[in-house]
Amino acid sequence: MKFAKTIAELLPAVQRDHPEVEWIHTTSVTGTYGITASVKDFDEVMDWQEHRRELTQGYYRLIHPPRVQIFKARLEAKYPGFTAVLFCSGPMARKELSELLSVKGHTLLIVAHRELPSVVASGSAHVLTFGEQGVLMGVVLLEDRELAAELHERNRRRGGSISARNVDAWMGEQSFELPGEGILSDVATRLKAMEEAAFVSFYPSGMGAVTAVLDLVLTQDAPRMLVMGNVYRDTHLLLEEFQWAGHEMKTDFLDTFDLSGLAARVYDEDVAGVLIETITNPLIEIPDLPAIAALCRDAGKPLLVDSTMAGPLNACPLALGATVVIHSTSKYLSGGNQHGGGIVLTADPVWMEKLADQQVEFQNTLSPLDVCALAEGIQTYPERLERFNRNGETLAKMLEEHPAVEKVYYGNQGRPEWLKGLASVVSCDLKSATLEKLGIFFDAELPGVIKAPSLGSDQTLFCPYVLLAYYDKSDAYLRACNLSKTLLRFAAGCEEDFSVVLKGIGQALDTVV
């Protein structure tokens, strides 16, 4: 597709320079639309964590890809004094701005624009909406830089990511083919079959899918969520630290295996629902999903399951009693690191209607331009999953036998019958658990391994997950979560010949014995 009218000619050109002293020049894993980026050495990791330098690119939801950064810079050049905050759609932009103003108790006139205005009035917030053939974008222009920074942080954590492909289409940078209706229908049919679901909805990111579900569950009458085990850091952040709704919310975090604690709380009237991950991140623990589902069913509370770490076909939470299942399609399902998205699946008619109505209202949908990469990955997913499971198990065994490793996390309590495989994420603690040793390991060659965050990639990835995700947390906080700041997290790929990866990791571990 190519729009008859693009917005490129309406925006001034800008030069985006990234001086070495101010920026860490990261490298996209897979080119223009890569969803994550690698860094060269451990010093760069620490510079970023200590806010000494910024990354030129990173995980797509948290750091805008370069093409999106240029679009943002050109908007701000056209509207001097305003900061641009970018969203997956105009309705989502207005929703997130309105809710942030409510949280902060601010009043601000919001002016809507269906096209790029020649000028914008001072003293107001401006919401720009672009939408044609499902290729959507939303922009908020704010004069208050602090408020804009909060809005940006809110959006990147809640997953309303703008599509880089959509930006390029609207800017006339690339000509894209819209997928035929049959492609999206085929993807939906395959996903529903894998998860024994009757309905699937698509989102711009995995966190966009998580947020959509939480927005429907948590209410003023039922503002409390029960969570069992460690969950993805941004899910944890939303539920514990991030005030994103206009009413008070509370989360009880229980141990992964604390069924008695769940039974003592799940019947409380203020409990909205229960959230678990099929396999927890990053400790690879496996909650007793059937038992949890039975308690939720008896209490009349929805069970929300993020099954990204397991992947479809390894587990079927809906068949075991879950109400909804969530996946980040950026991970195993696509595998190629060039697609960002998320899904929610259900067989519950009430949830089907709620999810559909929500997407009609807010257009928090996956761009059709991002569907093709997902469609390609799904074609080969079942065969790739077998190798993910095999390589993850092989890596866990190698780590258990290495003298530099203190403890390996990979389903240590055993794999239940309902879980067909543990997928490919394996974590471990070093015997010499210091940041110095972590740095030595990180800076080793690691042939066959990409030093970048994410998981479910066809190529093996490594990152110091806890250091990246919980850097600001105290040692006491981490101990309460059973986490170590020096934990190593590997996401084995689906390489047919895994020996190069194993050898590289083994040699790197030899340097920290």
Steps between C-alpha positions, in 0.01 A plus 500: 500500500602861453296789634382754244598767749791458740602729784870514413471816290321677787782447749842666499805285447724450804846362558517240777857483627595270786835615644708216639535670838122521548372185329564125500491393139307176518439269205160372386494122508320469165512830313250783455208340680693301758322497835813486715864613484833379632769683693874445470619473859408509867619859546226607258242314706612682814518839326138458396386384844678793665345744247840612374410427137186411304450213259455580131258207482384213716189293569240658271235562765739676738724689257372639170662349189717751309236572233245580770751724679543699179122534459472628857784749444336631183169550680673696775682711242168589339338590833769681703441493873297176484613147580353218290388176668422217257228232524358210303179698427328833558235357736771333711694828509195687630414224749848487652529879517156539660573230759840649586342843550241338726769320704690826546190709563583728206262679268611569144303575186547220245467598134453224242639513144425255220786631285834662564416861599707788365523648850382401848376732770696555818339409833338178374586137443460385141413147387580420137331194349611325183304203371453335165443133417588406857841670482466720809703748703423737784705800615463716810666843495571646844677817611565364848815289456463331837142398421611379156773288661244343736264431211780340299600283797139400556459397137823305465424302816136437404591394148321741266800491271501685171583277202822594320349355183198729538729800543690411184174454308363838606834669434518345154833335587390150400229345285328212679251238391200464725444134586188351351211418732591134461842550663370647826216247501748216458719633783194530727380151410841347575529681834150401610567138410827498696336643812154338465351850494190640334630856469829685459572874503827656378700784664807714416708325769487231763464763773220656294320168533570477876382858551180444301409212732590686821296803388196272468553317829599760758215729611418728790285225653764232443840674498718214629694248292659181628828402333680168552873490436730736314347657194650707219655815646269749328193304607640505854567873470145579385347304785729615780656838426338676208185703563319472170132500600291768664417272793716327757628155409666236712685182414579207726812318377501139616763231471472294182383194693297666779160340433392545864575872478296521181211311657502743795470807273325409176149512653540861619250735335762756397704243304460556126685191383815289508800543270771241442757409237503142373876504551629784718760751384793470569501213753321247275259387770173329408188593698240227556273634228217242534478550878509880466231486231280285725526753785421789264202316355362426847546865603352632175817695418670514158838333459729696270799307364797653322632198312775676304783313675350162410361580158193341342505119459717457809199578717129568453386711797144548371445124499623492861256768616659837421266783399738675261847421365751768401804471273762740375509401133837678478653190656473131402209539261690731264857407592667729251536814717320710237147496639355669808154403621280327754182294518224413744306177454185381673207262470279705733215679312492788749873560459473470124250787496696714746826467309335571165318808633819631656688480170220674311514786751876546532640340182777340707565254219796343323588679178418298187852586381639299793284195429711353219807440719277324754330295228837383374612395847182311581542282192816346649424541870409137584825360363705784649341440841639147509851640459437777756402234755795278410759779504372642827528160668846442354623839619361442851690170527825660383465783753428255783828322427719811474718578807437877473123459551344496846137435407298449183137605471309282256187342642685384811181364657438271202282532192132411544326284241289787369816693401649334191827694508686770695588703190842663483559754778759381751637707789790438733701648787879504495698369796695828492188717501650847458448775246868468409457133405176580319688762298778255413245247377307765302817620326603150393469411130184282527497380138149415380342717772354849459534726805154655496180490706194300392429129463342260254742605229613242245854609593623457856488816712664583832442784744563570870122516548477598866771764465310654208147470639556557874810719509338756729389240756677428826659167585228447763228551240670254264539242776126524568445420131759219510706687240870575471625812319777289343262237358573394142200442271543310176227468237612209287413525134369226274831441324519153345869478591517629857858394564653839412278672758579244770873525435494881508308516829725233652816688404360826641416325827857368516617861540303545826578169675 
